[in-house]
Amino acid sequence: MTPMATIEVTSAEDGTSIEADVGDTILLRLADNPTTGYRWEFEPVTGDSLVLTNSGYEPSSGAMGGGGVTTWTLSVIAAGTTSIARKQGRPWEGDASVLDRFTLTVHARL
């Protein structure tokens, strides 16, 4: 039996595909600065092999208004292909405010 793995994904993997096994954990880490009003939001997802289990923001320093990293923890729960997409913008301004987008396709296997 293969041990469960933790797969770290950053903006460097934007637009790519990765492979994971059922039981693995994916840590999606993207630069963020919520003090600006811009936030990462999930866009519609295709597939059902992943479930979001946790999320949190970590400031990179104690400086007021400084940036950091938001991390989303996703568990691989079933075999299949799931595409995830995130967009960074001001939710109340709609798509006109989007600064950045991130997409990833996960091929999950038993």
Buried (B, 14 or more C-beta within 10 A) or exposed (E): EEEEEEBEBEEEBBEEEBEBBBBBBBBBBBBBBEEEEBBBEEEEEEBEBBEBEEEEBEBEEEEEEEBBBBBBBBBBBEEBBBBBBBBBBBEEEEEEBBEBBBBBBBBBEE
